[in-house]
């Protein structure tokens, strides 16, 4: 087995590499300290069988970096591992095509089991985290029904709804504009209309009301 471990924390990367070598005779472990290093390594060596990427890897930029890796090498399973067990992060990673989500708190035997599972084309997520995701999905379905009712009642347009959802993320007007592909001044105009339609006076009130009605 040839595996690429992309993590800028050398101590952890070395420990993972040693774990793989101890459990898989004849295995080869490559290492990269940034997204660009990982891409260059995979471009150069076409025999990498699986990639483990630290979610905080320099240059990764979240699931966008994962998508870059997969677009360049779609046949190579690529898993995210992270010190966080956030269900939103895990869900986003899997939705973006990750072969699995591996918390750094996992035991060594469980880690190696996950690697072998993903190597043969299966997806991996810890059982406890999977249950949390399933529960959250159930909650989201209820919230979506609430959100649809709120949107219909207030008359929010699809673009205004997008802006309101982005507002709940806590990002700036400029970031919302970049995300939606419009100028910042346009976002300000949308916000004025949103405040008027939902009956609030400011950003904080809009976020609280949106969250209470399943927008997010």
Secondary structure as UniProt FT lines:
FT   STRAND          2..6
FT   HELIX           10..23
FT   TURN            25..26
FT   STRAND          28..32
FT   HELIX           35..44
FT   TURN            46..47
FT   STRAND          50..54
FT   TURN            55..56
FT   TURN            58..59
FT   TURN            61..62
FT   HELIX           63..72
FT   TURN            74..75
FT   STRAND          77..82
FT   HELIX           87..95
FT   TURN            96..97
FT   STRAND          100..103
FT   TURN            104..105
FT   HELIX           108..119
FT   TURN            120..121
FT   STRAND          124..125
FT   HELIX           127..154
FT   HELIX           158..168
FT   TURN            169..170
FT   HELIX           173..180
FT   HELIX           184..198
FT   HELIX           203..212
FT   TURN            213..214
//
